Amino acid sequence: EVVLTRGEGEGEGEESWALRTVVVEVKSRVRRIARPPALHDQLQAVAYSLMLRAEAAHLVQTLGEEMDVSPVELHGPPMWHAANFEAHVLPRLRAFAAAVQAMRADVAARVSYLCGDDRWRDRLLRERGCGFLVK
């Protein structure tokens, strides 16, 4: 993406052009275009952008001949996606991955989880740092 930037400091007010990396994700819709896009679609675009070290994403939704482009900024308001992804999503992904690895390594724990009732499973999830999965 080519963006127009305004200088700061010396030469303040001068404009220049700059390139930035943007992920373009296209969603082909069947029923309707969501305005604004669903949060889970935005988070998916954020994950792709972070993996590819892009600065933003354009979430493109198509429905027949209709098209809508929604910019998803990683480092700005209103969502501050990059900071919130780092603070909230990544710790939960790490905890979930650690719990899965621990359960895979411990047959008794895996069987106990699979054979337990909902309360038992909830307790095991909390003990493994995955209380956020409990309803």
N, C-alpha and C positions, 0 to 999 in steps of 0.2 A: 504494500500500500504506500502511496506517496502522500505525505502530509505537509501542510504549511506550518512552519514554526515561527515564533516571534522571539527575537534575541533578548537577552537580559544583560544588564551591566553595560559595558562599553558597546556602543552601537545599538543601544536599546531601541526597540521599535523596528529594527530591521527585520525583514522577513526573509526566510530561506526555505527551500524544499528539502525534505529528508525522507529516507525510506525506512519503513519499519515492517517487521514480519507479522503477518496476520494469518490466522487459520481460517479457512472458509469451510464451514460444514453445511452441507445441503441436506435438508429433510424433505422428502417427497410425501406430502400429506394426502390422505384419502378423503377425509371429511371436511376439515376446516383448517385455516391458518390461525394459530394462537397469537394474539397480540395483547400483551407481550408474550414471548415464548415461555413455555413452562420452565420452572426453575430447574428441573432435572435435565432438560435440554441445555440450559445455560451452563450448568455444572459440568456436563459432558464436554461442551466446547471449552470450558475453562481447563479441564483435565488435559485435553488434547493440546491446548495452547501451552500449558506449563511443561508438558512432556517435550514439546518441540521448541521450547524457549521463545515462543512468540509473545508479543506484547499485547495482543488483543485477538478477538475472533469476530467473524461475521457469521451469524447464524441465518442461513438462507432457507426459507420455507417456500415450497412451491405447491400449488394445487391447480392442476391443469395449466392454463395460461397465466394464472395469477402468481405473483412472486412478492415476497416480503423479505427485506434484509434488516436484521437487528444487530447493531454493534454490541459486543460484549467486551467491556474494558476490564482488564485485570487489576490495574493499579489506581482506580479512581472511583468516585462515587457513582451511583449510590450503594453499590454492593461491596466494593473493595475485595473482589473475588480472590486475588492471589493471597492476601493476608489472611482471609477467612479460611481458605483452603488449607494453608499452612497451620493455622491455629486449631481448626476443628475437624477437617476431613482427614488429613494425614495421620494425626494421632489415633483416630479410630480405625483407619485402615491398618496401621501397624499393630494395634492391639488385636484386631480380628485375625490378621495373618499369624501373629504369635500364638493365639489361642488355637487356631487350626493346626499349626505345626506341633504344638504340645499334645493335642488330642490324637494326631496321627502317630506320634511317637509312643503313646501310652494306650495300649489296647484296653486295659481295664477302665480308664477314664472315658474312652470312646464308647464302650459298651454301656457304661453307667449313664452316660448322657443319652444315648439312643434309646435305652430301655426305661429311662426315668419319666416321671410325669412332668407336667408343665412347671410346677413349683420347683422341682429338683433341677430341671434344665436351667431355669432362671437363676437359681442359686449358683450353679456351676459357671454360667456365663458371667455373673457378677464377680465370682472368685477369680476368673481369668481376665478381668479388666474389660469385659464387654457388656457391662450393665446397660449401656446405651441400646443394646438389642432387645432388652426386656420391655414388654409392653406395659 
